[in-house]
Amino acid sequence: MPRSDSFMEYTVELLRPLGPVHARSMFGGWGLYFGGRMFGLILQGQLYLKTDEVTRPDFEAEGCRPFIYQSRGREQPMSYWTPPADAEDDSRRLLPWARRAVDAANRAAMKKAAKKKPAAKKKPAAKKKPVKRS
């Protein structure tokens, strides 16, 4: 039976106007997906939304905080930030921030795809003529 979480369910309900949002259990929290791309995280009862160089300044200007984890004794910030405090419980205010996160996730996927160059097709090896043995 899949794990459930009331905060995750509440958050998915808030995001309903965005469209079909799906949550998947991961790393003790939840990944939020739209259109097959992860645009949000829920960890320890906190929502974080995907940012990039385009959207991060908006999140910073609103006093939002990045998700930070510890690795090898160092703090490692991720590209997921809290939404503004006034948007956390208000679907109407949360929706523009969620759209920014979906856009950031789409841009990240496009960048990743652009980095992967298609492998050059090899020409088939020339067929050798069979040697006739007498």
N, C-alpha and C positions, 0 to 999 in steps of 0.2 A: 504494500500500500504506500503511495507517495506521501512524503512528509508534507505537512501543512503548517502554515504560520499565519496568524490573524493579521499581523502588520503587512505581510506580503499581500494577502488577499485584499486588504483595505487599499493598499497602494495601487494594485492592479485595477481596482474599482475606480479610484481617482483618475487613472489614466485611460479609462474606457473611451472618452471622446477622441483620443488619439487614433484609435483603431484597435485591431487585435494584438494585444500585448500578452506575451506568454512568459511565465516564470519557470526557471529550472533551478533545482537545488544544486548548489556548488559551494565547496570550501566552507561549510558551516553557515552559508548564507544563501542568497538567491541571485541569479542573473536574470535580468529583464530583457526580453527580446521583442523586436518589432521587425517584420519583414525578414526574419532569419538572422538579424544582426543584433548583437548585444549592445544596448544603449544605456543600461543602468545596472546598479548593484544594490542589494539590500544586505547590510551586514550589521549585526548587533542592534537591530531596530532603527537603523538609519538608512535613508535613501541617498544614493549617490548617482549622478548623471554623467554620461560621457562628455568630455570636453576635448577641444583641440586648439590650435593656435588661433583659430577664427573666433571661437566662442568663449575661451577661457577668460579674456578680459571682461566680458559681461558678468561672469560668475564672480570674478575678483571684485568688481565694482560694487556688487551687492553684498560683499562680506561673506561669501560662501567659503567653505573649507574643503581641501582635497582629502581624499582617502589616503592615509599614510600607513604603511606596514613596516615592520622591523625585519631587516635581513642582514645577517652577519654583523650585528651590532650597529647598523646604520639605519636611519629613517629613509624609506623609499616612497616618494609621493607617486601616485598613479594619476591617470588622466580622468578620474572620476571625482566629481565635486558634489557637495551638498547643494540642493536647491536653496533659494532664498528662504529665510524663516517664514515669511508671510505666505509662501506658496506651498509649504509642506502639507497643509491640511485643506487646501482650497483647489479643487480641480480646475477652475477657471484660471487661476494664477499659475498653477503648475504646468498646464498644457504648453505654453510657449517655451518653457525651459525644457520640457520633454522633447519638443520638436527640435530644439537646438541640439539636444543629445542625439536624436535620431540622425540629424544632418551630419553631426560629427562622426558618428559610427559609419555612415555611408561614405564620407570622405576618406576615412581611414581604410575602408575596404577597397576603395578605388586606388589609393596610394599603394596598398599591398599588391593589388593585381598588376599595377603598372611596373612594380619592381620585379615581378616574376616575368622574365622574358620567355617567350615560347622557345622550346628547344628546337634547334635547327634539324630539319628532317634530313636523315642520311639517305644518300642514293643507294638503292639496292646494289649489292655486289654484282659485278658482271658474271654472268653464268659462264662457266668453263665448258668448252666443248668436250664431249666425252672422248676419251682416248680409245682408239680401236686397237685391240690386241689381236695379233694374228697367231 
